[in-house]
């Protein structure tokens, strides 16, 4: 029984590594595009705020 346990430990480690590797390699371009669009809106808002401000 102890031999079986020692054989299952690397098997579970390999399965865990495969799951982790597929999670890391996933395609995340959708989130990047949304973040870039949000940053562009922020930049536009900051540029508009600079042009509207009147010196006191």
MARTOR-302664 format. One record per atom (N, C-alpha, C): residue in three letters; x, y, z. Coordinates in steps of 0.05 Angstrom, whole numbers, plus 32768, in hexadecimal, padded with zeros to 4 digits. Atoms other than C-alpha are relative to their C-alpha. Example, Ala and Ser with C-alpha at 12.3 -4.5 7.8 and 13.67 -1.06 7.14 Angstrom:
2
Ala80127FE88000 Ala80F67FA6809C Ala801280188000 Ser7FF07FE87FFF Ser81117FEB808F Ser7FF18016800E 
# end
This chain:
56
Unk80107FE88000 Unk800080008000 Unk801180198000 Unk7FEE7FE97FFF Unk803A802F800F Unk800C80067FE4 Unk7FF67FFC801B Unk805580247FC9 Unk7FEC800E7FEF Unk80167FF3800F Unk801280387FAB Unk7FFE801D8007 Unk80007FE47FF7 Unk801380787FD4 Unk801780107FF3 Unk7FE97FF3800C Unk805980897FBB Unk7FFD80037FE2 Unk80057FFD801D Unk8042807E7F73 Unk7FEA80147FFB Unk80167FED8004 Unk800380A87F7C Unk8008801D8004 Unk7FF87FE57FFA Unk802780E57F98 Unk800B800E7FE6 Unk7FF77FF38019 Unk804D80F47F56 Unk7FE980037FEB Unk80177FFF8013 Unk800D80E57F2F Unk7FEF80198006 Unk800F7FE87FF8 Unk7FE681197F57 Unk800F801A7FFB Unk7FF07FE88005 Unk801F814A7F51 Unk800080077FE2 Unk80017FFC801D Unk802081417F05 Unk7FE5800B7FF7 Unk801B7FF68007 Unk7FD5814B7F00 Unk7FFD801D8009 Unk80017FE47FF6 Unk7FDA818A7F2B Unk801180127FF0 Unk7FEF7FF08011 Unk801381A47F01 Unk7FF380057FE5 Unk800E7FFC801A Unk7FEB81997EC1 Unk7FE980138003 Unk80167FEE7FFC Unk7FAF81BD7EDE Unk800A801D8003 Unk7FF47FE67FFB Unk7FDA81F77EF6 Unk800C800B7FE6 Unk7FF57FF78019 Unk7FFE81FB7EB3 Unk7FEB80097FEC Unk80167FF78012 Unk7FBD81FE7E8C Unk7FF3801A800A Unk800B7FE77FF5 Unk7FA482357EBB Unk801280187FFA Unk7FED7FEB8005 Unk7FE3825E7EB2 Unk800180077FE2 Unk7FFE7FFB801D Unk7FE382567E66 Unk7FE680097FF3 Unk801A7FF9800C Unk7F9A826B7E5D Unk8002801B7FF1 Unk80017FE7800F Unk7F8882A37E2D Unk7FF280168010 Unk800C7FEB7FF0 Unk7F7D82E37E53 Unk7FFF801B7FF1 Unk80007FE78010 Unk7F7A83167E1A Unk7FE780108004 Unk80197FF27FFD Unk7F3183287E28 Unk800380148017 Unk7FFC7FEE7FE9 Unk7F4383457E6C Unk801280177FFA Unk7FEC7FEC8007 Unk7F7E836B7E4F Unk7FF280167FEF Unk800E7FEC8012 Unk7F52838D7E1A Unk7FEE80128011 Unk80117FF07FF0 Unk7F2083A37E4E Unk801080138012 Unk7FF07FEE7FF0 Unk7F5783BF7E7A Unk800C80167FF0 Unk7FF57FEB8011 Unk7F7683E47E40 Unk7FEB80157FF9 Unk80157FEE8006 Unk7F3384027E2E Unk7FFA80128018 Unk80047FF07FE8 Unk7F2984187E76 Unk801680148004 Unk7FE97FED7FFD Unk7F6E84387E77 Unk7FFD80167FEC Unk80047FEB8014 Unk7F5E845D7E36 Unk7FEA80148009 Unk80157FEF7FF5 Unk7F1E84787E55 Unk800A80128016 Unk7FF47FF17FEA Unk7F44848D7E93 Unk801280177FF5 Unk7FEE7FEC800C Unk7F7884B17E68 Unk7FF080167FF3 Unk80117FEC800C Unk7F4284D57E41 Unk7FF380128015 Unk800D7FF07FEA Unk7F1F84EB7E81 Unk80158012800C Unk7FEC7FEF7FF4 Unk7F6085057E9D Unk800880177FED Unk7FFA7FEB8013 Unk7F6F852C7E5D Unk7FEA80158000 Unk80177FED8000 Unk7F29854B7E5F Unk80018011801A Unk7FFE7FF17FE6 Unk7F33855E7EA9 Unk801580167FFF Unk7FEB7FEC8002 Unk7F7385837E98 Unk7FF780187FEF Unk80087FEA8012 Unk7F5385AC7E60 Unk7FEA8011800C Unk80177FF17FF4 Unk7F1685C17E8A Unk800880118018 Unk7FF97FF27FE8 Unk7F3B85D97EC7 Unk8009801D7FFA Unk7FF97FE48003 Unk7F4086257ECC Unk801280098017 Unk7FEE7FF77FEA Unk7F7986467EF3 Unk7FF180148011 Unk800D7FEE7FED Unk7F62866B7F30 Unk800E801B8002 
# end
